[in-house]
């Protein structure tokens, strides 16, 4: 048995990167994991980063596809570390979300996405990296 989630799920939509749960990293407040994640693709373009930070998560995702010479050259090698940093900040700074994540016990978590076989996890060939990273965060959270 697994818990499948996305931003439109009736349960566990809070695990989605689009869920509004502001958190602080490097003295900036990020409205969602999606905003932070997408902005990190452009480390040498503070104007674009700020535009992404202030956008809705849906617009942030679209802006993350911007073609620019400022795109992080080693993105593929570091994207999971950046995602993990954002997830750790989100859940550690929101006790209610931390409790919800902990309440899943050892259940497998899967992001329900038909189009994303890297982060998503509902097909046989999917990597389910989001579910795996969430489980890692869950396992690292303090026991209340």
KAURMO-V944046 format. One record per residue. N is the residue number from 1. PHI is phi in radians with two decimals (NA if undefined). Layout:
n=N phi=PHI
n=N phi=PHI
This chain:
n=1 phi=NA
n=2 phi=-2.35
n=3 phi=-1.71
n=4 phi=-1.81
n=5 phi=-2.54
n=6 phi=-2.77
n=7 phi=-1.16
n=8 phi=-1.86
n=9 phi=-1.14
n=10 phi=-1.17
n=11 phi=-2.19
n=12 phi=1.17
n=13 phi=-1.12
n=14 phi=-1.10
n=15 phi=-1.38
n=16 phi=-1.19
n=17 phi=-1.19
n=18 phi=-1.52
n=19 phi=-1.13
n=20 phi=-1.29
n=21 phi=-2.62
n=22 phi=-0.97
n=23 phi=-2.50
n=24 phi=-1.91
n=25 phi=-2.43
n=26 phi=0.93
n=27 phi=1.14
n=28 phi=-2.13
n=29 phi=-1.64
n=30 phi=-1.91
n=31 phi=-1.23
n=32 phi=-2.74
n=33 phi=-1.06
n=34 phi=-1.03
n=35 phi=-1.05
n=36 phi=-1.10
n=37 phi=-1.00
n=38 phi=-1.15
n=39 phi=-1.14
n=40 phi=-1.23
n=41 phi=-1.23
n=42 phi=-2.22
n=43 phi=-1.15
n=44 phi=-1.86
n=45 phi=-2.29
n=46 phi=-1.09
n=47 phi=-1.20
n=48 phi=-1.16
n=49 phi=-1.01
n=50 phi=-1.18
n=51 phi=-1.06
n=52 phi=-1.17
n=53 phi=-1.06
n=54 phi=-1.54
n=55 phi=-1.42
n=56 phi=-1.21
n=57 phi=-1.02
n=58 phi=-1.14
n=59 phi=-1.22
n=60 phi=-1.01
n=61 phi=-1.08
n=62 phi=-1.13
n=63 phi=-1.13
n=64 phi=-1.16
n=65 phi=-1.64
n=66 phi=-1.03
n=67 phi=-1.53
n=68 phi=-2.73
n=69 phi=-1.20
n=70 phi=-1.48
n=71 phi=-1.09
n=72 phi=-1.02
n=73 phi=-1.11
n=74 phi=-1.93
n=75 phi=-0.92
n=76 phi=-1.06
n=77 phi=-1.37
n=78 phi=-2.02
n=79 phi=-1.07
n=80 phi=-1.22
n=81 phi=-1.10
n=82 phi=-1.18
n=83 phi=-1.08
n=84 phi=-1.10
n=85 phi=-1.03
n=86 phi=-1.17
n=87 phi=-1.11
n=88 phi=-1.08
n=89 phi=-1.15
n=90 phi=-0.99
n=91 phi=-1.33
n=92 phi=-1.30
n=93 phi=-1.65
n=94 phi=-2.27
n=95 phi=-0.97
n=96 phi=-1.15
n=97 phi=-1.25
n=98 phi=-1.05
n=99 phi=-1.12
n=100 phi=-1.10
n=101 phi=-1.11
n=102 phi=-1.09
n=103 phi=-1.14
n=104 phi=-1.38
n=105 phi=1.05
n=106 phi=-1.88
n=107 phi=-1.10
n=108 phi=-1.16
n=109 phi=-1.87
n=110 phi=-2.39
n=111 phi=-1.31
n=112 phi=-1.50
n=113 phi=-2.54
n=114 phi=-1.33
n=115 phi=-1.81
n=116 phi=-2.14
n=117 phi=-1.52
n=118 phi=-1.50
n=119 phi=-1.40
n=120 phi=-1.35
n=121 phi=-2.64
n=122 phi=-1.83
n=123 phi=-1.88
n=124 phi=-1.11
n=125 phi=-1.69
n=126 phi=-1.21
n=127 phi=-1.50
n=128 phi=0.94
n=129 phi=-1.12
n=130 phi=-1.14
n=131 phi=-1.07
n=132 phi=-1.15
n=133 phi=-1.17
n=134 phi=-1.09
n=135 phi=-1.11
n=136 phi=-1.12
n=137 phi=-1.09
n=138 phi=-0.96
n=139 phi=-1.22
n=140 phi=-1.62
n=141 phi=-1.26
n=142 phi=-1.14
n=143 phi=-1.42
n=144 phi=-1.50
